[in-house]
Amino acid sequence: MAQWTSAIGPAQLARQLKAQQPRPVGTGLRKPPAYRALADGIRLLVLEGRVPAAARLPAERELAVALSVSRTTVAAAYEALRGEGFLESRRGAGSWTAVPAGHPLPGRGLEPLPPESLGSMIDLGCAALPAPEPWLTRGVQGALEELPPYAHTHGDYPAGLPALRQMLADRYTARGIPTMPEQIMVTTGAMGAMDAICHLFAGRGERIAVESPSYANILQLMREAGARLVPIAMAEALSGWDLPRWRQVLRDAAPRLAYVVADFHNPTGALADEDQRRQLVDAARSAGTVLVVDETMSELWLDEELAMPRPVCAFDPAGATVLTVGSASKAFWAGMRIGWVRAAPDIIRSLVAARAYADLGTPVLEQLAVNWLMATGGWEQAVELRRTQARENRDALVAAVRRELPDWEFHVPRGGLTLWVRTGGLSGSRLAEVGERVGVRVPSGPRFGVDGAFEGYVRLPFTVGGPVAEEAAVRLAAAARLVETGGGSGSAEPPRTFVA
């Protein structure tokens, strides 16, 4: 019986391998043989989770043709990977990827580290901050006081608690977009909202247009739903969205859905202005594409003088073209798994009906906590605290990276939680791998692209500040030196325990 659970085709694997930057060769060292470079490239893809464990690799002859190398080179690379524990084979069943004993199984997204790892590892993988106390505790206490009447019901509210739906509708109305509760569905986080939308609108094989780069976890969700991703490149720096390109792709590819993060884009931090928002909606409407707008970062502006543009849904108030996704997870706390969708009432009804076969509804207590915070003004005070934390962390991280890694390039965003950094010609994949061994966890650029794009980037979130940010930059610089000198495949000094 075959031991593989998925397969990767020769063309797809070749694209991911060719997108990788060559491994640097230290002074006085010879360039590694072709088979070694190929084995190293496949190993990196496995370690990053971009080729999953137990994925069947192409036959030697097929991959040789796709890469324009000899079959002997591929055979030698596969043999090296078998010797290292990254490949297993069986006659008649082919070869499939594996993870050697002692290596943690790589994730496909950006899962946070377990708490027990935080003493020695600085986690820059997850763009999330600790809870804004005392507001989390107060919100839960307020929810407990309001819980008794709900405890006498069945507790299933597939569209969300009526009180929270009304609250969210009122908040959109206050922002200038008249909204009824019937236009709101409460979900289990923004990921729950996106999962419901993808299953309703984009069945297996449907096209979804996405920014390139885009949020890694959403890209993976779409892949696993069977969607065909159509990447549209972001403009340089923080200038945002290339609207002529968007119009062309939406017209030519006719995707069923398009996904955008218009407010402090993840990972680049770009902010769409009102004209870009209007043009995005017009392009989607003309193409018959449903535009899904991720607003999870919309309240995290960090520069006090910044005037925020109107929401994208202001240019489609009925919600027939624009589906807006919001969440408490970024603005408040990732552990508060409350999200929502704003759309036309008939779309909300369809989403609610489809949800009956998934998670049935969102936890009542957490909905009550969010509703209590929004009703009492606690939400605004908590978000203001969150902005202060993020602003201080951003400034500390920017200063530390500029000091320790002056060749790295980035533009400082005016909000959000992430820096998108060009790594001075180094491989983001290799930096991520070596970083784990020197005590800093950082996601590489290709996680945010399609088919291996953005190898020369990493994403750095504003999740740490002060001395921890300085130490993170020191460890990143150590990782960069190892990669520059070709020492990225050897052992590194174990990270010391760090306490802020």
Disulfide bonds with the S-S distance in Angstrom:
none
